[in-house]
Amino acid sequence: MKLEGLKVGLGITGSFCNFKEVKNLIENIKQEGADVLPIISESSKNFDTRFYKASDFVKMLEDTTKNQIIDTIVKAEPIGPKNIVDIIVVCPCTGNTLAKLANGITDTTVTMAIKSHIRNNKPVVLGVSTNDGLGNSLKNIGLLLNTKNFYFVPFRQDDSIAKPKSLVLDYTYVVDTISDAMNQKQIQPILSRFDKIK
């Protein structure tokens, strides 16, 4: 098993269209031997959307991980001092969260979890999902690619015709990205295959 014995903090931010992938993601990480601690952004916890009812999403997270969610800044702050997780994986990671991480802004549960965790010189994996990944968010991706302890799940354009600036992570690489990040290595290639030509 690739992640045997690891405690993985799974940060979830408000790329709501990706929530359908989260249960399988958790199951895949657990299947590789890791325990998963869900860390959920305020919008992910509170907003009902056309993709998921918030209360159903929270219940799914707790049922699938067998752990209670971390859902406030106060609950997230001890992650570093108490050495609670080995790695944090933010998946999906919105452009908003990328911007906050790139600029040192800590005003959400997920950004506080990362700030607290990274003080221990431990890895953070980012699974990008944003409609402006090749727009305003690109500079933040570039900055974080060159910041110690940050690693990216390979990503691609998800619809280059209808949404030419949009990027989405390739979920098939999450486990291997975690494994490499635990060895201070960025999985390659970072750019996944292009979407289908229409």
N, C-alpha and C positions, 0 to 999 in steps of 0.2 A: 504494500500500500504506500502510495506516494506521500501521504500527509500524516502518517502514523503518529499519534500522540500529540498532534498540534492542537492548540486552542486558537480558533480563527474568529476574530471579530468581523462580522459581516455588516458593513454600513450600507444602508439603503436610503437613497435620496430620490427626489420626486420625478424621476423619468417614468411616469405612470404606465406608459405603453409597454415598458419592459417588465412590469410586475409579473406577467404570466410566466416569465423565465425563472423567477426566484425560487420557487419550490424545487424544481429540478436541479437548480444550482446547489441548493442546500443539500439535497440528497446525494449529489455527486461528490461534494466535499466530504460529507460524512462517510460515504462509501469508501473513500480513500483513507479513512482512519482518524479524521479530525472531529473535534467537538466544535459546534458553531454557536456563537453568541450573537444574537441579532441586535444591531444598533440602528435605530430608525429615526429618520428626520421628522421634524414636526409636521411638515406637509404630508409626508407619507403616512403618518399616524392619524392625521385628522381630516384629510380631504377625501370625500367620496367622489369618485370619478366614473366615467363610462367604462373604465377598465376594471375597477375593483371598488367594493365598499370597504371603507377604512377598517371597520371593526372585523370584517371577514379576513382582511389581509393580516391584521395583527394576530388573530386567532391562528391562521395558517402558519405564521412565523413561529409562534410559541409551540404549536402542535408538532411541527416538522423538526424544529431544533431541540425540543424538550428543554428549552431555557426561556426564562422571562426576558422580554425585550428591555433594552436600555433606551429610554425615551425622553430623557431630560439632560440638560447640561450638568446638573448636580450629580446624576447617576453616572454620567460619562467621565467626570473628572478623576475618579480613583483608578481608572484603567491603567494609567502609567505608574503612579505611586505603589499600587498593589500588584503590579506586574500581572495583570489579569489575562492578557492574550499574548500570543507569540507573533501574530501578524494581523493587520487590519486590511480587509478587502472591501473597497467601496464599489458596489456593483448593484444597480447602475449608479454611475457618478455623473451628475448633471453639470452643465456649463457653469451654473451658479456656484456649485461646490468647488469646481476647478478654480474659479476666480477667487473664491475665499481662501483656498489653500495657497494659491500663488501669491496672494497679498497678505497673508498672515492674519486673516480675519477669523475669529473664533466666536461665533454667535449662534451656533446650532449644536445639537447633540452630536452629530457626526463629526463636525470640525473640532469640537472639544475632545472627542474620543481620540482623534488623530493627534492633536496637539499633546495630549496627555501621554499617549503611547509612544510618540516619536522621541520623547525625551530620553527613552531607554535605548535609543539608537537601533530600533527595530523597524522592519520593513512595512511599507504601506503599498498596497496594490490598488490601482485605479482602473475600473472598467468603464470607459467613457461612453456616454450616450447623450448626445446633445445635437440639436438642430443647427447650431452655429460652430461646430467643430472645425470647419475650414473657414470660419469667419472670425468673429471677435474672440472666440475661445482658443483659437490656434496658438496665440502668443502664450496663453497660460499652459497649454499642453507642452509647448517648447520649453518654457521655464521649468516646469515640474520634471520633464525628462532629464533635465540637467541639475536636479536637486537631489542630494544624497537621501537615500532610503525610500525614494518613490519609484515605483515600477508600474508599467502599463500592460494590461491585457491587450493583445493585438486587436486592432480596430480597422474598420473599413467604411466606405460610404454605404449607407443603407438604401438609398434611392437617388442615384446620381442625376436622374432626369427631373423628377418632381421636387427633390430637396437636395440640390447640388452641394450645399455646405454642411449637410448632416453627416455625423459619424456615429457608429454604433460598435460596441465591442463584439468580438467573436466568442461566444460562450464556450465553444469547444476547447478553448485554450486556458480557461480560468485555472483549472487544477495545475497544469504545467507551469503557468505563470507564478502561482503561489510557491510551488516547489523550487523554481529557479530563484525567486525573490528571497527565499529563506537562505539561499547560498549567495546573496548579494549579486545576483545576475539578472539582467534584463533579458527576458525571452526574445528570441529573434525568429523570423522578422516581425517587427512591430506592425507593419502594414499587412493586413490580411488580404485575401483575395478580393477583387472588386465585385460589386453586385452585378447581377445579370444585365446584359445590355438589352434594352427594350426595343 
